[in-house]
């Protein structure tokens, strides 16, 4: 969200699902640079650590644990990340 000019919004929510805890992180930033192939920016340290933790969780499930969506529609931008945390 650093390069975003103007008002910044970040929301984090958790839902208790049957087999998982669902964490949804949504912002109105510039969008997800990882989804733009022309953008070769480095991966942040936080994203790298989070990726390693999620990869460790995948050893216990076949379920897709992370979904990243770019929310770039019309004049609005942002990113939505959904993370499933297995209860077992």
Jmol script that loads the backbone (N, CA, C; Angstrom):
load data "model"
ATOM      1  N   UNK A   1       0.816  -1.192   0.000  1.00  0.00           N
ATOM      2  CA  UNK A   1       0.000   0.000   0.000  1.00  0.00           C
ATOM      3  C   UNK A   1       0.860   1.255   0.000  1.00  0.00           C
ATOM      4  N   UNK A   2       2.164   1.118   0.164  1.00  0.00           N
ATOM      5  CA  UNK A   2       3.036   2.283   0.217  1.00  0.00           C
ATOM      6  C   UNK A   2       2.918   3.157  -1.034  1.00  0.00           C
ATOM      7  N   UNK A   3       2.909   2.595  -2.257  1.00  0.00           N
ATOM      8  CA  UNK A   3       2.852   3.484  -3.404  1.00  0.00           C
ATOM      9  C   UNK A   3       1.482   4.134  -3.636  1.00  0.00           C
ATOM     10  N   UNK A   4       0.469   3.702  -2.910  1.00  0.00           N
ATOM     11  CA  UNK A   4      -0.877   4.252  -3.100  1.00  0.00           C
ATOM     12  C   UNK A   4      -0.932   5.691  -2.630  1.00  0.00           C
ATOM     13  N   UNK A   5      -1.532   6.517  -3.451  1.00  0.00           N
ATOM     14  CA  UNK A   5      -1.743   7.918  -3.097  1.00  0.00           C
ATOM     15  C   UNK A   5      -3.197   8.062  -2.641  1.00  0.00           C
ATOM     16  N   UNK A   6      -3.394   8.770  -1.553  1.00  0.00           N
ATOM     17  CA  UNK A   6      -4.750   8.994  -1.057  1.00  0.00           C
ATOM     18  C   UNK A   6      -5.092   8.080   0.097  1.00  0.00           C
ATOM     19  N   UNK A   7      -6.380   7.970   0.336  1.00  0.00           N
ATOM     20  CA  UNK A   7      -6.897   7.201   1.470  1.00  0.00           C
ATOM     21  C   UNK A   7      -6.596   5.709   1.308  1.00  0.00           C
ATOM     22  N   UNK A   8      -6.075   5.111   2.365  1.00  0.00           N
ATOM     23  CA  UNK A   8      -5.736   3.690   2.353  1.00  0.00           C
ATOM     24  C   UNK A   8      -6.686   2.937   3.292  1.00  0.00           C
ATOM     25  N   UNK A   9      -7.081   1.744   2.862  1.00  0.00           N
ATOM     26  CA  UNK A   9      -8.002   0.930   3.666  1.00  0.00           C
ATOM     27  C   UNK A   9      -7.490  -0.505   3.683  1.00  0.00           C
ATOM     28  N   UNK A  10      -7.469  -1.103   4.857  1.00  0.00           N
ATOM     29  CA  UNK A  10      -7.062  -2.498   5.022  1.00  0.00           C
ATOM     30  C   UNK A  10      -8.048  -3.160   5.972  1.00  0.00           C
ATOM     31  N   UNK A  11      -8.587  -4.301   5.558  1.00  0.00           N
ATOM     32  CA  UNK A  11      -9.477  -5.040   6.456  1.00  0.00           C
ATOM     33  C   UNK A  11      -8.989  -6.476   6.573  1.00  0.00           C
ATOM     34  N   UNK A  12      -9.095  -7.003   7.771  1.00  0.00           N
ATOM     35  CA  UNK A  12      -8.716  -8.385   8.056  1.00  0.00           C
ATOM     36  C   UNK A  12      -9.877  -9.006   8.816  1.00  0.00           C
ATOM     37  N   UNK A  13     -10.351 -10.144   8.311  1.00  0.00           N
ATOM     38  CA  UNK A  13     -11.454 -10.823   8.996  1.00  0.00           C
ATOM     39  C   UNK A  13     -11.153 -12.313   9.112  1.00  0.00           C
ATOM     40  N   UNK A  14     -11.726 -12.923  10.129  1.00  0.00           N
ATOM     41  CA  UNK A  14     -11.573 -14.352  10.359  1.00  0.00           C
ATOM     42  C   UNK A  14     -12.958 -14.978  10.468  1.00  0.00           C
ATOM     43  N   UNK A  15     -13.111 -16.166   9.866  1.00  0.00           N
ATOM     44  CA  UNK A  15     -14.355 -16.917   9.974  1.00  0.00           C
ATOM     45  C   UNK A  15     -14.025 -18.334  10.394  1.00  0.00           C
ATOM     46  N   UNK A  16     -14.816 -18.839  11.318  1.00  0.00           N
ATOM     47  CA  UNK A  16     -14.653 -20.222  11.769  1.00  0.00           C
ATOM     48  C   UNK A  16     -15.452 -21.121  10.838  1.00  0.00           C
ATOM     49  N   UNK A  17     -14.756 -21.869  10.002  1.00  0.00           N
ATOM     50  CA  UNK A  17     -15.393 -22.813   9.080  1.00  0.00           C
ATOM     51  C   UNK A  17     -15.324 -24.208   9.694  1.00  0.00           C
ATOM     52  N   UNK A  18     -15.936 -25.173   9.029  1.00  0.00           N
ATOM     53  CA  UNK A  18     -15.994 -26.530   9.576  1.00  0.00           C
ATOM     54  C   UNK A  18     -14.604 -27.122   9.814  1.00  0.00           C
ATOM     55  N   UNK A  19     -13.735 -27.076   8.813  1.00  0.00           N
ATOM     56  CA  UNK A  19     -12.416 -27.700   8.930  1.00  0.00           C
ATOM     57  C   UNK A  19     -11.272 -26.697   8.966  1.00  0.00           C
ATOM     58  N   UNK A  20     -11.580 -25.414   8.776  1.00  0.00           N
ATOM     59  CA  UNK A  20     -10.552 -24.393   8.665  1.00  0.00           C
ATOM     60  C   UNK A  20     -10.948 -23.118   9.390  1.00  0.00           C
ATOM     61  N   UNK A  21      -9.938 -22.302   9.630  1.00  0.00           N
ATOM     62  CA  UNK A  21     -10.155 -20.906   9.983  1.00  0.00           C
ATOM     63  C   UNK A  21      -9.847 -20.149   8.699  1.00  0.00           C
ATOM     64  N   UNK A  22     -10.786 -19.325   8.239  1.00  0.00           N
ATOM     65  CA  UNK A  22     -10.593 -18.567   7.013  1.00  0.00           C
ATOM     66  C   UNK A  22     -10.203 -17.137   7.362  1.00  0.00           C
ATOM     67  N   UNK A  23      -9.064 -16.706   6.865  1.00  0.00           N
ATOM     68  CA  UNK A  23      -8.598 -15.341   7.059  1.00  0.00           C
ATOM     69  C   UNK A  23      -8.675 -14.621   5.719  1.00  0.00           C
ATOM     70  N   UNK A  24      -9.372 -13.491   5.679  1.00  0.00           N
ATOM     71  CA  UNK A  24      -9.498 -12.702   4.462  1.00  0.00           C
ATOM     72  C   UNK A  24      -8.873 -11.332   4.722  1.00  0.00           C
ATOM     73  N   UNK A  25      -7.895 -10.983   3.890  1.00  0.00           N
ATOM     74  CA  UNK A  25      -7.202  -9.702   3.982  1.00  0.00           C
ATOM     75  C   UNK A  25      -7.506  -8.951   2.694  1.00  0.00           C
ATOM     76  N   UNK A  26      -8.052  -7.750   2.837  1.00  0.00           N
ATOM     77  CA  UNK A  26      -8.455  -6.988   1.657  1.00  0.00           C
ATOM     78  C   UNK A  26      -7.998  -5.537   1.814  1.00  0.00           C
ATOM     79  N   UNK A  27      -7.478  -4.976   0.719  1.00  0.00           N
ATOM     80  CA  UNK A  27      -7.054  -3.582   0.759  1.00  0.00           C
ATOM     81  C   UNK A  27      -7.463  -2.860  -0.514  1.00  0.00           C
ATOM     82  N   UNK A  28      -7.288  -1.555  -0.500  1.00  0.00           N
ATOM     83  CA  UNK A  28      -7.571  -0.759  -1.681  1.00  0.00           C
ATOM     84  C   UNK A  28      -6.279  -0.185  -2.258  1.00  0.00           C
ATOM     85  N   UNK A  29      -5.205  -0.949  -2.123  1.00  0.00           N
ATOM     86  CA  UNK A  29      -3.896  -0.519  -2.622  1.00  0.00           C
ATOM     87  C   UNK A  29      -3.844  -0.515  -4.138  1.00  0.00           C
ATOM     88  N   UNK A  30      -2.642  -0.582  -4.666  1.00  0.00           N
ATOM     89  CA  UNK A  30      -2.438  -0.475  -6.110  1.00  0.00           C
ATOM     90  C   UNK A  30      -2.696  -1.789  -6.835  1.00  0.00           C
ATOM     91  N   UNK A  31      -3.077  -2.815  -6.123  1.00  0.00           N
ATOM     92  CA  UNK A  31      -3.288  -4.121  -6.734  1.00  0.00           C
ATOM     93  C   UNK A  31      -2.106  -5.022  -6.430  1.00  0.00           C
ATOM     94  N   UNK A  32      -2.191  -6.243  -6.851  1.00  0.00           N
ATOM     95  CA  UNK A  32      -1.145  -7.220  -6.543  1.00  0.00           C
ATOM     96  C   UNK A  32      -0.099  -7.230  -7.651  1.00  0.00           C
ATOM     97  N   UNK A  33       1.124  -6.717  -7.383  1.00  0.00           N
ATOM     98  CA  UNK A  33       2.150  -6.713  -8.416  1.00  0.00           C
ATOM     99  C   UNK A  33       2.527  -8.113  -8.889  1.00  0.00           C
ATOM    100  N   UNK A  34       2.351  -9.126  -8.041  1.00  0.00           N
ATOM    101  CA  UNK A  34       2.703 -10.501  -8.437  1.00  0.00           C
ATOM    102  C   UNK A  34       1.805 -11.001  -9.567  1.00  0.00           C
ATOM    103  N   UNK A  35       0.616 -10.417  -9.700  1.00  0.00           N
ATOM    104  CA  UNK A  35      -0.291 -10.842 -10.754  1.00  0.00           C
ATOM    105  C   UNK A  35      -0.040 -10.104 -12.066  1.00  0.00           C
ATOM    106  N   UNK A  36       0.910  -9.181 -12.071  1.00  0.00           N
ATOM    107  CA  UNK A  36       1.241  -8.415 -13.272  1.00  0.00           C
ATOM    108  C   UNK A  36       2.594  -8.889 -13.790  1.00  0.00           C
ATOM    109  N   UNK A  37       2.627  -9.663 -14.869  1.00  0.00           N
ATOM    110  CA  UNK A  37       3.881 -10.246 -15.330  1.00  0.00           C
ATOM    111  C   UNK A  37       4.940  -9.220 -15.711  1.00  0.00           C
ATOM    112  N   UNK A  38       4.544  -8.010 -16.098  1.00  0.00           N
ATOM    113  CA  UNK A  38       5.528  -7.016 -16.502  1.00  0.00           C
ATOM    114  C   UNK A  38       6.240  -6.393 -15.310  1.00  0.00           C
ATOM    115  N   UNK A  39       5.765  -6.664 -14.106  1.00  0.00           N
ATOM    116  CA  UNK A  39       6.334  -6.063 -12.910  1.00  0.00           C
ATOM    117  C   UNK A  39       7.279  -7.059 -12.247  1.00  0.00           C
ATOM    118  N   UNK A  40       8.552  -6.746 -12.214  1.00  0.00           N
ATOM    119  CA  UNK A  40       9.554  -7.664 -11.663  1.00  0.00           C
ATOM    120  C   UNK A  40      10.050  -7.203 -10.299  1.00  0.00           C
ATOM    121  N   UNK A  41       9.161  -6.706  -9.456  1.00  0.00           N
ATOM    122  CA  UNK A  41       9.573  -6.251  -8.137  1.00  0.00           C
ATOM    123  C   UNK A  41       9.953  -7.446  -7.274  1.00  0.00           C
ATOM    124  N   UNK A  42      10.796  -7.179  -6.281  1.00  0.00           N
ATOM    125  CA  UNK A  42      11.210  -8.245  -5.368  1.00  0.00           C
ATOM    126  C   UNK A  42      10.053  -8.634  -4.457  1.00  0.00           C
ATOM    127  N   UNK A  43      10.101  -9.843  -3.924  1.00  0.00           N
ATOM    128  CA  UNK A  43       9.093 -10.317  -2.976  1.00  0.00           C
ATOM    129  C   UNK A  43       9.471  -9.775  -1.599  1.00  0.00           C
ATOM    130  N   UNK A  44       8.493  -9.239  -0.886  1.00  0.00           N
ATOM    131  CA  UNK A  44       8.767  -8.680   0.434  1.00  0.00           C
ATOM    132  C   UNK A  44       9.135  -9.789   1.409  1.00  0.00           C
ATOM    133  N   UNK A  45       9.836  -9.415   2.456  1.00  0.00           N
ATOM    134  CA  UNK A  45      10.249 -10.380   3.475  1.00  0.00           C
ATOM    135  C   UNK A  45       9.024 -11.012   4.137  1.00  0.00           C
ATOM    136  N   UNK A  46       8.001 -10.202   4.421  1.00  0.00           N
ATOM    137  CA  UNK A  46       6.778 -10.722   5.042  1.00  0.00           C
ATOM    138  C   UNK A  46       6.093 -11.757   4.164  1.00  0.00           C
ATOM    139  N   UNK A  47       6.026 -11.467   2.854  1.00  0.00           N
ATOM    140  CA  UNK A  47       5.403 -12.424   1.926  1.00  0.00           C
ATOM    141  C   UNK A  47       6.235 -13.699   1.837  1.00  0.00           C
ATOM    142  N   UNK A  48       7.543 -13.568   1.874  1.00  0.00           N
ATOM    143  CA  UNK A  48       8.423 -14.734   1.813  1.00  0.00           C
ATOM    144  C   UNK A  48       8.228 -15.640   3.032  1.00  0.00           C
ATOM    145  N   UNK A  49       8.179 -15.040   4.217  1.00  0.00           N
ATOM    146  CA  UNK A  49       7.979 -15.812   5.454  1.00  0.00           C
ATOM    147  C   UNK A  49       6.601 -16.465   5.447  1.00  0.00           C
ATOM    148  N   UNK A  50       5.582 -15.709   5.052  1.00  0.00           N
ATOM    149  CA  UNK A  50       4.226 -16.253   4.990  1.00  0.00           C
ATOM    150  C   UNK A  50       4.154 -17.413   4.006  1.00  0.00           C
ATOM    151  N   UNK A  51       4.801 -17.278   2.877  1.00  0.00           N
ATOM    152  CA  UNK A  51       4.821 -18.343   1.876  1.00  0.00           C
ATOM    153  C   UNK A  51       5.444 -19.613   2.430  1.00  0.00           C
ATOM    154  N   UNK A  52       6.532 -19.488   3.173  1.00  0.00           N
ATOM    155  CA  UNK A  52       7.184 -20.662   3.777  1.00  0.00           C
ATOM    156  C   UNK A  52       6.266 -21.345   4.789  1.00  0.00           C
ATOM    157  N   UNK A  53       5.568 -20.558   5.576  1.00  0.00           N
ATOM    158  CA  UNK A  53       4.648 -21.133   6.569  1.00  0.00           C
ATOM    159  C   UNK A  53       3.500 -21.869   5.891  1.00  0.00           C
ATOM    160  N   UNK A  54       2.958 -21.279   4.837  1.00  0.00           N
ATOM    161  CA  UNK A  54       1.850 -21.910   4.122  1.00  0.00           C
ATOM    162  C   UNK A  54       2.321 -23.185   3.435  1.00  0.00           C
ATOM    163  N   UNK A  55       3.519 -23.155   2.857  1.00  0.00           N
ATOM    164  CA  UNK A  55       4.074 -24.367   2.243  1.00  0.00           C
ATOM    165  C   UNK A  55       4.231 -25.482   3.260  1.00  0.00           C
ATOM    166  N   UNK A  56       4.589 -25.140   4.492  1.00  0.00           N
ATOM    167  CA  UNK A  56       4.699 -26.151   5.545  1.00  0.00           C
ATOM    168  C   UNK A  56       3.332 -26.756   5.860  1.00  0.00           C
ATOM    169  N   UNK A  57       2.279 -25.947   5.824  1.00  0.00           N
ATOM    170  CA  UNK A  57       0.924 -26.442   6.093  1.00  0.00           C
ATOM    171  C   UNK A  57       0.418 -27.373   4.995  1.00  0.00           C
ATOM    172  N   UNK A  58       0.890 -27.190   3.764  1.00  0.00           N
ATOM    173  CA  UNK A  58       0.387 -27.999   2.652  1.00  0.00           C
ATOM    174  C   UNK A  58       0.775 -29.467   2.780  1.00  0.00           C
ATOM    175  N   UNK A  59       1.699 -29.770   3.667  1.00  0.00           N
ATOM    176  CA  UNK A  59       2.076 -31.170   3.903  1.00  0.00           C
ATOM    177  C   UNK A  59       0.941 -31.937   4.578  1.00  0.00           C
ATOM    178  N   UNK A  60      -0.011 -31.213   5.158  1.00  0.00           N
ATOM    179  CA  UNK A  60      -1.085 -31.843   5.913  1.00  0.00           C
ATOM    180  C   UNK A  60      -2.427 -31.838   5.185  1.00  0.00           C
ATOM    181  N   UNK A  61      -2.489 -31.253   3.992  1.00  0.00           N
ATOM    182  CA  UNK A  61      -3.759 -31.173   3.280  1.00  0.00           C
ATOM    183  C   UNK A  61      -3.527 -31.056   1.778  1.00  0.00           C
ATOM    184  N   UNK A  62      -4.505 -31.474   1.003  1.00  0.00           N
ATOM    185  CA  UNK A  62      -4.461 -31.314  -0.452  1.00  0.00           C
ATOM    186  C   UNK A  62      -5.215 -30.065  -0.889  1.00  0.00           C
ATOM    187  N   UNK A  63      -5.803 -29.382   0.052  1.00  0.00           N
ATOM    188  CA  UNK A  63      -6.630 -28.208  -0.210  1.00  0.00           C
ATOM    189  C   UNK A  63      -5.767 -27.001  -0.570  1.00  0.00           C
ATOM    190  N   UNK A  64      -6.255 -26.169  -1.509  1.00  0.00           N
ATOM    191  CA  UNK A  64      -5.567 -24.920  -1.825  1.00  0.00           C
ATOM    192  C   UNK A  64      -5.760 -23.970  -0.645  1.00  0.00           C
ATOM    193  N   UNK A  65      -4.661 -23.557  -0.031  1.00  0.00           N
ATOM    194  CA  UNK A  65      -4.748 -22.795   1.203  1.00  0.00           C
ATOM    195  C   UNK A  65      -4.719 -21.285   0.998  1.00  0.00           C
ATOM    196  N   UNK A  66      -4.247 -20.830  -0.151  1.00  0.00           N
ATOM    197  CA  UNK A  66      -4.142 -19.388  -0.386  1.00  0.00           C
ATOM    198  C   UNK A  66      -4.693 -19.041  -1.754  1.00  0.00           C
ATOM    199  N   UNK A  67      -5.514 -18.004  -1.788  1.00  0.00           N
ATOM    200  CA  UNK A  67      -6.019 -17.453  -3.042  1.00  0.00           C
ATOM    201  C   UNK A  67      -5.731 -15.963  -3.038  1.00  0.00           C
ATOM    202  N   UNK A  68      -5.151 -15.466  -4.118  1.00  0.00           N
ATOM    203  CA  UNK A  68      -4.858 -14.043  -4.249  1.00  0.00           C
ATOM    204  C   UNK A  68      -5.637 -13.517  -5.442  1.00  0.00           C
ATOM    205  N   UNK A  69      -6.413 -12.475  -5.199  1.00  0.00           N
ATOM    206  CA  UNK A  69      -7.219 -11.876  -6.265  1.00  0.00           C
ATOM    207  C   UNK A  69      -6.871 -10.396  -6.387  1.00  0.00           C
ATOM    208  N   UNK A  70      -6.687  -9.945  -7.609  1.00  0.00           N
ATOM    209  CA  UNK A  70      -6.532  -8.526  -7.858  1.00  0.00           C
ATOM    210  C   UNK A  70      -7.932  -7.938  -8.006  1.00  0.00           C
ATOM    211  N   UNK A  71      -8.212  -6.870  -7.294  1.00  0.00           N
ATOM    212  CA  UNK A  71      -9.546  -6.270  -7.287  1.00  0.00           C
ATOM    213  C   UNK A  71      -9.620  -5.065  -8.208  1.00  0.00           C
ATOM    214  N   UNK A  72      -8.774  -5.018  -9.224  1.00  0.00           N
ATOM    215  CA  UNK A  72      -8.753  -3.877 -10.142  1.00  0.00           C
ATOM    216  C   UNK A  72      -9.979  -3.914 -11.046  1.00  0.00           C
ATOM    217  N   UNK A  73     -10.947  -3.066 -10.733  1.00  0.00           N
ATOM    218  CA  UNK A  73     -12.185  -2.960 -11.506  1.00  0.00           C
ATOM    219  C   UNK A  73     -12.539  -1.492 -11.649  1.00  0.00           C
ATOM    220  N   UNK A  74     -12.777  -1.058 -12.870  1.00  0.00           N
ATOM    221  CA  UNK A  74     -13.124   0.338 -13.149  1.00  0.00           C
ATOM    222  C   UNK A  74     -12.079   1.264 -12.533  1.00  0.00           C
ATOM    223  N   UNK A  75     -12.469   2.144 -11.646  1.00  0.00           N
ATOM    224  CA  UNK A  75     -11.536   3.097 -11.038  1.00  0.00           C
ATOM    225  C   UNK A  75     -10.978   2.618  -9.702  1.00  0.00           C
ATOM    226  N   UNK A  76     -11.432   1.473  -9.207  1.00  0.00           N
ATOM    227  CA  UNK A  76     -10.967   1.000  -7.908  1.00  0.00           C
ATOM    228  C   UNK A  76      -9.884  -0.061  -8.089  1.00  0.00           C
ATOM    229  N   UNK A  77      -8.977  -0.109  -7.125  1.00  0.00           N
ATOM    230  CA  UNK A  77      -7.898  -1.088  -7.139  1.00  0.00           C
ATOM    231  C   UNK A  77      -7.812  -1.753  -5.778  1.00  0.00           C
ATOM    232  N   UNK A  78      -7.022  -2.791  -5.705  1.00  0.00           N
ATOM    233  CA  UNK A  78      -6.814  -3.462  -4.431  1.00  0.00           C
ATOM    234  C   UNK A  78      -6.463  -4.921  -4.623  1.00  0.00           C
ATOM    235  N   UNK A  79      -6.305  -5.584  -3.490  1.00  0.00           N
ATOM    236  CA  UNK A  79      -5.964  -6.996  -3.473  1.00  0.00           C
ATOM    237  C   UNK A  79      -6.770  -7.674  -2.374  1.00  0.00           C
ATOM    238  N   UNK A  80      -7.197  -8.894  -2.653  1.00  0.00           N
ATOM    239  CA  UNK A  80      -7.884  -9.718  -1.653  1.00  0.00           C
ATOM    240  C   UNK A  80      -7.131 -11.037  -1.542  1.00  0.00           C
ATOM    241  N   UNK A  81      -6.717 -11.373  -0.337  1.00  0.00           N
ATOM    242  CA  UNK A  81      -6.012 -12.622  -0.081  1.00  0.00           C
ATOM    243  C   UNK A  81      -6.855 -13.439   0.892  1.00  0.00           C
ATOM    244  N   UNK A  82      -7.143 -14.662   0.519  1.00  0.00           N
ATOM    245  CA  UNK A  82      -7.883 -15.576   1.386  1.00  0.00           C
ATOM    246  C   UNK A  82      -6.941 -16.705   1.793  1.00  0.00           C
ATOM    247  N   UNK A  83      -6.791 -16.905   3.085  1.00  0.00           N
ATOM    248  CA  UNK A  83      -5.911 -17.943   3.620  1.00  0.00           C
ATOM    249  C   UNK A  83      -6.744 -18.895   4.447  1.00  0.00           C
ATOM    250  N   UNK A  84      -6.650 -20.189   4.149  1.00  0.00           N
ATOM    251  CA  UNK A  84      -7.316 -21.216   4.944  1.00  0.00           C
ATOM    252  C   UNK A  84      -6.293 -21.846   5.872  1.00  0.00           C
ATOM    253  N   UNK A  85      -6.601 -21.849   7.158  1.00  0.00           N
ATOM    254  CA  UNK A  85      -5.710 -22.435   8.164  1.00  0.00           C
ATOM    255  C   UNK A  85      -6.390 -23.702   8.666  1.00  0.00           C
ATOM    256  N   UNK A  86      -5.844 -24.876   8.331  1.00  0.00           N
ATOM    257  CA  UNK A  86      -6.462 -26.132   8.766  1.00  0.00           C
ATOM    258  C   UNK A  86      -6.517 -26.224  10.292  1.00  0.00           C
ATOM    259  N   UNK A  87      -7.631 -26.730  10.807  1.00  0.00           N
ATOM    260  CA  UNK A  87      -7.793 -26.892  12.244  1.00  0.00           C
ATOM    261  C   UNK A  87      -7.018 -28.095  12.780  1.00  0.00           C
ATOM    262  N   UNK A  88      -6.837 -29.085  11.940  1.00  0.00           N
ATOM    263  CA  UNK A  88      -6.123 -30.293  12.391  1.00  0.00           C
ATOM    264  C   UNK A  88      -4.635 -30.090  12.357  1.00  0.00           C
TER     265      UNK A  88
END
end "model"
wireframe off; spacefill off
backbone 0.3
color backbone group
